[in-house]
Amino acid sequence: EVTQLDSTQKRSFRVFENNQSSSDPILPPYGNFSEIYFSNITVSSNTTFYLVSTAGSTLPPLINAMEVFFISNALTDGTNSNDGKWL
């Protein structure tokens, strides 16, 4: 949470994957961070993720960073010779 909320404000949301809730409610802590991760899931180009406010939330969902990792068996020739070079 980037702003100190007053007593009438609350930010709480869940992460949904393809319309299925994938997380407990997330309440971002002021001046700190929350981290969630999903492992062992298979996605496709049609997979969607949503951030949806919980019923008691007075503020919309908020994220400031996201990382997505893709694991593939397609690497057969090892590291590319251009890896780590400035182009």
C-alpha positions in Angstrom: 0.0 0.0 0.0 1.5 3.3 -1.1 -0.9 5.5 0.9 -1.7 5.5 4.6 -5.4 4.7 4.6 -7.8 6.2 7.1 -10.3 4.2 9.1 -13.0 4.4 6.4 -10.7 3.0 3.7 -9.9 -0.6 3.0 -8.1 -2.3 0.0 -8.7 -6.0 -0.2 -8.8 -8.2 -3.3 -8.4 -11.7 -4.6 -6.6 -13.1 -7.6 -8.7 -15.1 -10.0 -7.4 -17.4 -12.7 -10.0 -18.2 -15.4 -12.9 -17.1 -13.2 -11.7 -19.4 -10.3 -10.5 -17.8 -7.1 -6.8 -18.6 -6.7 -5.9 -16.7 -3.6 -7.1 -15.8 -0.1 -8.0 -12.1 0.3 -4.9 -9.8 -0.1 -4.7 -6.7 2.1 -1.5 -4.8 1.0 0.3 -3.5 4.1 1.2 0.2 4.1 4.9 0.8 3.3 5.6 -2.8 2.8 4.8 -5.6 0.3 2.8 -8.7 -0.1 3.9 -11.6 -2.2 1.8 -14.4 -3.7 2.9 -17.1 -6.1 1.4 -19.9 -8.1 3.4 -23.0 -9.0 2.7 -26.1 -11.0 0.1 -24.5 -13.2 -0.3 -24.8 -16.9 -1.5 -21.8 -18.8 -2.3 -21.1 -22.4 -2.8 -18.0 -24.5 -6.4 -18.0 -23.3 -5.6 -18.1 -19.6 -6.7 -14.9 -17.8 -5.9 -13.5 -14.4 -8.1 -10.9 -12.7 -7.7 -8.9 -9.5 -11.1 -8.5 -8.0 -12.0 -6.4 -5.0 -13.6 -8.2 -2.0 -17.0 -7.2 -0.8 -15.7 -5.1 2.1 -13.1 -3.2 0.0 -13.6 0.5 -0.5 -10.7 0.8 -2.9 -9.8 -1.0 -6.1 -7.0 -3.6 -6.4 -3.4 -2.3 -6.7 -0.2 -3.9 -7.9 3.1 -2.3 -8.8 5.1 -5.3 -10.0 4.6 -8.7 -11.5 7.0 -11.4 -12.7 6.1 -14.3 -15.0 8.4 -17.2 -15.6 8.2 -19.6 -18.4 9.9 -23.0 -18.2 10.5 -24.8 -21.5 12.2 -27.9 -22.7 13.0 -26.2 -26.0 16.5 -25.2 -25.1 18.7 -27.9 -26.6 21.8 -26.0 -27.6 22.6 -24.4 -24.2 23.1 -20.7 -23.7 22.9 -18.3 -26.6 26.3 -16.7 -27.3 24.7 -13.2 -27.1 23.4 -13.7 -23.6 24.8 -11.2 -21.2 26.1 -8.9 -24.0 24.9 -5.3 -24.4 23.4 -4.8 -27.8 
